[in-house]
Amino acid sequence: NVDTTKFSNIVRQIVSSYNDLQGTISDEIKYDLDVKKRGGLANDYVARSFLSQMRRMTTDPITKLNGNDVSLATLGVKTKIDGTLEIDETKLTAATQNPDLMEAVIASSSSPTGTIKGAFDKMNDFADMIMGKDGALVTLYNKTETTDMQKYQDKLDKLNSDMDSLKQRYLKQFISMQDYLNTTKSAQNSLTQSMAAWTASMKG
């Protein structure tokens, strides 16, 4: 007898942990013109690369079974448009009937070349790598908070100043153009009146 409930619960736990971690990173890299609403790692390339790695977790092969690549997608786990994961329950139910397949994807195993990590251990390692005490994301966040934030703020202040200068220049150009159009219109009206008077005098 196969304990399909156990297999299903492990897959759901992996998906839940993934979505929590994905949400945390997305919040940290969120950009907002208001500095107070901006994530601590807004537009940070390294943090964004973590998301790219995570999104490959559903499709990257974990191991082979009967000569075929298997992954979380094989069990019905798929990525939604917003980057979070969801489970195709029909596909997962079908997969639980194949214990060899479930074990190959979920559990780590030994091979002649070393240990092949399953999805469960991969997810734990990934969370540790990013959010652990000495994780890259935490280290990068601390570095940004202590050394880089002022540099980013200075760049933003300069950009805002440049935008204000550009706005004033465009406004000045617009006013000059409007004055020119008004002058041209006045000259046109004067010319029209002169032509009307000249035409009237010719008739007389």
C-alpha positions in Angstrom: 0.0 0.0 0.0 1.2 3.5 -0.9 0.7 6.4 1.5 -0.4 8.9 -1.2 -1.5 11.4 1.4 2.1 11.7 2.7 3.4 12.3 -0.8 0.7 14.9 -1.5 1.4 16.8 1.7 5.1 17.0 1.1 4.5 18.5 -2.4 2.0 21.0 -0.9 4.6 21.9 1.8 7.2 22.5 -0.9 4.8 24.7 -2.9 3.8 26.7 0.3 7.4 27.3 1.3 8.3 28.4 -2.2 5.5 30.9 -2.4 6.4 32.3 1.0 10.0 32.8 0.0 9.1 34.1 -3.4 6.8 36.7 -1.7 9.6 37.8 0.7 12.1 38.4 -2.1 9.5 40.1 -4.3 8.8 42.6 -1.5 12.5 43.2 -0.9 13.2 44.1 -4.6 10.0 46.2 -5.1 10.7 49.7 -6.4 8.7 52.8 -5.5 9.4 56.5 -6.0 8.7 56.9 -2.3 11.9 55.7 -0.6 9.9 54.6 2.5 7.8 52.3 0.4 10.7 50.8 -1.5 12.1 47.4 -0.8 15.5 47.1 0.8 17.0 45.5 -2.3 15.0 47.5 -4.9 16.2 46.7 -8.4 19.1 44.7 -7.1 20.5 42.3 -9.7 21.7 39.6 -7.3 18.3 39.4 -5.6 16.5 39.3 -8.9 18.8 36.4 -10.0 17.5 34.4 -7.0 14.0 34.7 -8.3 15.2 33.5 -11.7 16.8 30.5 -10.1 13.7 29.8 -8.1 11.4 29.9 -11.2 13.5 27.2 -12.8 12.9 24.9 -9.9 9.6 23.6 -11.3 11.1 22.7 -14.7 14.7 21.9 -14.1 15.2 18.1 -14.1 15.9 16.8 -10.6 16.9 13.3 -11.6 16.0 10.6 -14.2 13.6 7.7 -14.0 13.6 5.0 -16.6 15.8 7.2 -18.7 13.4 10.2 -18.6 14.0 13.5 -16.8 11.6 14.2 -13.9 10.9 17.4 -12.1 8.3 19.1 -9.9 6.3 19.8 -13.1 6.1 16.0 -13.6 4.0 16.0 -10.3 1.7 18.7 -11.5 3.5 21.7 -10.0 3.4 24.7 -12.3 4.3 28.4 -12.2 1.5 31.0 -12.4 1.9 34.4 -14.2 2.8 36.2 -10.9 5.6 33.8 -10.3 4.0 31.7 -7.5 3.4 28.0 -7.8 0.1 26.1 -7.9 -0.7 22.4 -8.1 -2.7 20.6 -10.8 -4.5 18.3 -8.4 -5.5 15.8 -11.1 -1.9 15.4 -12.2 -0.7 15.2 -8.6 -3.2 12.5 -7.8 -2.2 10.5 -10.8 1.5 10.9 -9.9 0.9 9.6 -6.3 0.0 6.3 -7.7 3.6 5.9 -8.9 5.7 5.8 -5.7 9.0 5.5 -7.6 8.2 8.7 -9.5 7.2 10.6 -6.3 10.3 9.4 -4.4 12.6 10.3 -7.3 11.3 13.9 -7.4 10.9 14.5 -3.7 13.6 12.5 -1.8 17.3 12.8 -2.1 19.1 9.7 -3.2 22.6 8.3 -3.7 24.4 7.7 -7.0 27.8 6.6 -8.1 28.7 10.3 -8.6 27.3 11.5 -5.3 24.1 12.6 -3.7 21.2 13.6 -5.9 19.1 16.1 -4.0 15.4 15.8 -4.3 12.9 18.8 -4.4 12.4 18.8 -0.6 16.1 19.2 0.3 16.6 21.6 -2.6 13.9 23.8 -1.3 15.3 23.8 2.2 18.8 24.5 0.9 17.5 27.3 -1.3 15.7 28.9 1.7 18.8 28.6 3.8 21.0 30.1 1.0 18.7 33.1 0.7 17.1 33.7 4.1 19.4 31.8 6.5 21.5 33.6 9.2 24.5 33.9 6.8 22.4 33.7 3.7 23.3 35.8 0.6 20.1 37.9 0.7 20.5 38.7 4.4 24.1 39.6 3.9 23.3 41.7 0.9 20.5 43.4 2.7 22.7 44.3 5.6 25.4 45.7 3.2 22.9 47.8 1.4 21.4 49.2 4.6 24.8 50.2 6.0 26.9 51.3 3.0 24.9 51.6 -0.2 21.7 53.3 0.8 23.1 56.8 0.9 24.8 56.2 -2.5 21.4 55.2 -4.0 19.7 58.1 -2.3 22.3 60.6 -3.7 21.7 59.2 -7.2 17.9 59.5 -6.8 18.3 63.1 -5.5 20.4 64.0 -8.5 17.9 62.4 -10.9 15.0 64.3 -9.3 17.0 67.5 -9.6 17.8 66.8 -13.3 14.1 66.1 -13.9 13.1 69.5 -12.3 15.7 71.3 -14.5 14.4 69.6 -17.6 10.8 70.5 -16.7 11.7 74.1 -16.2 13.6 74.2 -19.6 10.6 72.7 -21.4 8.2 75.1 -19.7 10.4 78.1 -20.8 10.5 76.8 -24.3 6.8 76.3 -24.3 6.2 79.9 -23.1 8.5 81.2 -25.8 6.8 79.2 -28.5 3.4 80.5 -27.2 4.6 84.1 -27.3 5.8 83.6 -30.9 2.5 82.1 -32.0 0.6 85.0 -30.4 2.9 87.5 -32.2 2.4 85.6 -35.5 -1.3 85.6 -35.0 -1.3 89.4 -34.3 0.7 90.0 -37.4 -1.7 87.8 -39.4 -4.7 89.7 -38.1 -3.0 93.0 -39.0 -2.2 91.8 -42.5 -5.8 90.5 -43.0 -7.2 93.9 -42.0 -4.7 95.7 -44.3 -5.8 93.5 -47.2 -9.4 94.1 -46.5 -8.9 97.9 -46.4 -6.8 97.7 -49.7 -9.6 95.6 -51.3 -12.2 98.1 -50.2 -10.2 101.0 -51.5 -9.9 99.3 -54.9 -13.6 98.9 -55.1 -14.2 102.5 -54.3 
